[in-house]
Amino acid sequence: QFKPDARSKCVFSVFSLKMAGKIQQYVACKKALTQFIGKQNCAPIMVRLAWHDSGNYDKRISEWPACGGATGSIRFAPEINYGANAGLAKGLKFLEPMKAEYPAVSWADLIQMGSACAIEATGGPKIPMKYGRVEAADSSACPEETSRGTGGNAGLPDAMAPFGCGAQDAPTHLRNIFYRMGFDDEGIVALSGAHTLGRAFKDRSGTVPNASGEENATKYTKSGCPVRHDATSGDYMPGGKSWTEKWLSFDNSYFKTLAEKSADPELIRFPTDEALFKDEKFRPYFEKFAGSQEAFFEAYSRAHKKLSELGSKFENGGFTLPAGPASKL
């Protein structure tokens, strides 16, 4: 039977104290970040930032950080300047004060924490997050634009043709992109449901004619719309075009309205959205999530956690945070 000597006990005690202090910083950071997201109404960009950091993961590459994933490499050029990441520098700026105040939180963790806080704060499920990710040290961790077999953007998905992976249709494109990360059809549909949050902009993704600004807003993205989870409008930048009416509320409305024949022209419906209810293998999951928000939340929570850990290298196996009260906007 192993009996630790005095020196090993001392080393363990020092490690435990350091770890306790680190976890305290993470807990405080999570609280501050959730409050910031509620005040700024910036949940969508937090989700997009984290997804685009982890979404270049390639399961065919074993070396870290060449495999991509949730490493924090998106904070470096050239990656942050890829077309698909337009506008995400703003999200990084939002996180810089948090990193300065809570230096123990790695950039890779901070980016993923922001996304999980955003989902929970807007009414979505509590994601069982794991922390302790090692952050990419410099731009050498940025995947090259065509390194994932796509025409650009390091393998992130396209909203419409021409598809960078060479696919001739939207369902094939979605599978090419997400199978490369290790997802199945249920995971693809569940993750797509996060489009219940946020907007697209002409001056960011370029996929819609609506730029930022009141003059470019739809009836759902103009100032003063009650789009938040708490049914208030809050203060947000007007403009752009959303997938759902209440684009600061995380629920299953994306699935409930997307397939309607009388779809509102002021809401987005890209070919990659339509694929979810037109493709015979995607459709059962689409219908399941449209009929049950509980089923959607359960599947989404699993898929989000998996996405947040793709390519991650965890120090000492990683750690979780103590349970705390739910935080909603």
Secondary structure, DSSP 8 states (H G I E B T S, - for coil): -----HHHHHHHHHHHHHHHHHHHHHHHHHHHHHHHHHHHT-HHHHHHHHHHHHTT--TT--STTTT-SSSSGGGSTTGGGSGGGTTTHHHHHHHHHHHHH-TTS-HHHHHHHHHHHHHHHTT-------EEE----SGGGS--TTTTSSSSGGG---SSSS-TT--SSHHHHHHHHHHHHT--HHHHHHHHGGGGS-EE-TTTT--SS--BSGGG--TTTSTT---BTTS---S---BSEESSSSTBS-SSHHHHHHT-TT--TTB---HHHHHHHHSTTTHHHHHHHHH-HHHHHHHHHHHHHHHHHTT--EEEEEE----------
